[in-house]
Amino acid sequence: MQRAWNATRYSLAGLAAAARNEAAFRELVLLLLVAIPVALWLTRDGVERALLIGSVLLCLVVELLNAAIEATVDRISLENHRLAKRAKDIGSAAVMLALLNAAVTWLLILL
C-alpha cells in the first residue's frame, strides 16, 4: 500500500511540475477543460465521448513525455548537439502527431 501511495504522490508532483513549468501542458489542460463539456454536449454515444475526450488526453500524455525528454536532455547538457536536437525534435513530432490524431478524431466524429 505504501508503494501505491508513493507512486501517487510522485505522479501528482509530476503533474504539478508540468503545470508550473510547461506552457504547452497548461494550454492542453485548457483545451481538455473545453473539450470535455463540448464532447458531452455534442455526442450521445459513450464510445464517441470516450474517443473525443481520450484523443485530447492522449495529447496531454505525449506532451508530458516530451517535456520529460526535453528536461533530461537539458540536464545532461545545454550545449547544441545533433543528438540532443534529434531527441527534442522527435518528442515535438510525437506531440504534433497526437494533436493531428485528436483533430482527425473530432472531425470524423462530429462531421
Number of C-alpha atoms within 10 A of each C-alpha: 6 7 8 9 10 11 12 12 12 12 12 12 12 14 14 12 11 18 15 11 12 14 11 15 21 15 13 19 17 11 15 21 13 11 20 16 12 14 21 16 10 12 14 10 10 11 10 18 22 14 16 26 22 16 22 24 20 16 25 23 15 21 24 20 16 21 20 15 18 19 12 12 17 14 9 10 10 9 9 9 9 9 10 19 13 11 15 19 14 14 20 19 14 17 21 15 13 21 20 14 16 21 14 14 18 20 11 9 13 12 5
